[in-house]
Amino acid sequence: DCKNIVELSMADVAGSGIAVGAAVAGRRPIFVLRFQDFIFLNGSIIINYAAKTKEFFGHGTPIFVRLIAAEGKGAGPVHSGKLHSICMHFPGLRVCSPITPKEYEQAWEVFMKNDDPMIVSEHRGSFANTQELPDAIIPGADITIYAISSARFNVVEAADILSKAGIKCNIVHIMWLKPFELTDG
């Protein structure tokens, strides 16, 4: 059933207004920005309308904004940034950075239970990942690393290298950036 799917043009600025308008009208749009850098072009309507409408006036604007990052692979230094931190400064937005299948499910469940606009900072490097990344808490650890986004894959490798050098390392994986939440793991 495709009656609820609207394919937008590849224009870098038009889609956010359409998606936010749909959210204000009671729909739950998923808006995909194929490069996180495009948040600069689309941020005004998402931040100054969707987020503030919910925060200041109490009117729900449930829009699921997927921001895709790539770390320069295929696009060089242009359109390859991870910009979730910018979104964390504005009232009314939820911000998360899921990397594992269960985290993507959790993000979707939270979105469906709330009427807040949600920024989902994704990384192309996570799309092929099928493994969960549990926190690693070691009694008497020498250091603790708090990891977000695609750096979480690197942190697992770094902890292994540190372990071989005799350094015990805790790893705490952070998915929810705003509101900031740590797991009990």
TAZI-V183903 format. One record per helix or strand of 3 or more residues. SS is the DSSP state (A for helix, B for strand). FROM is the first residue (numbers start at 0). LEN is the number of residues. If there is no record, write none. Layout:
BEGIN
[[SS,FROM,LEN] [SS,FROM,LEN]]
END
This chain:
BEGIN
[[A,13,11] [B,29,4] [A,35,22] [B,63,6] [A,83,4] [B,92,4] [A,100,13] [B,116,7] [A,123,3] [B,142,6] [A,150,14] [B,168,6] [B,175,3]]
END
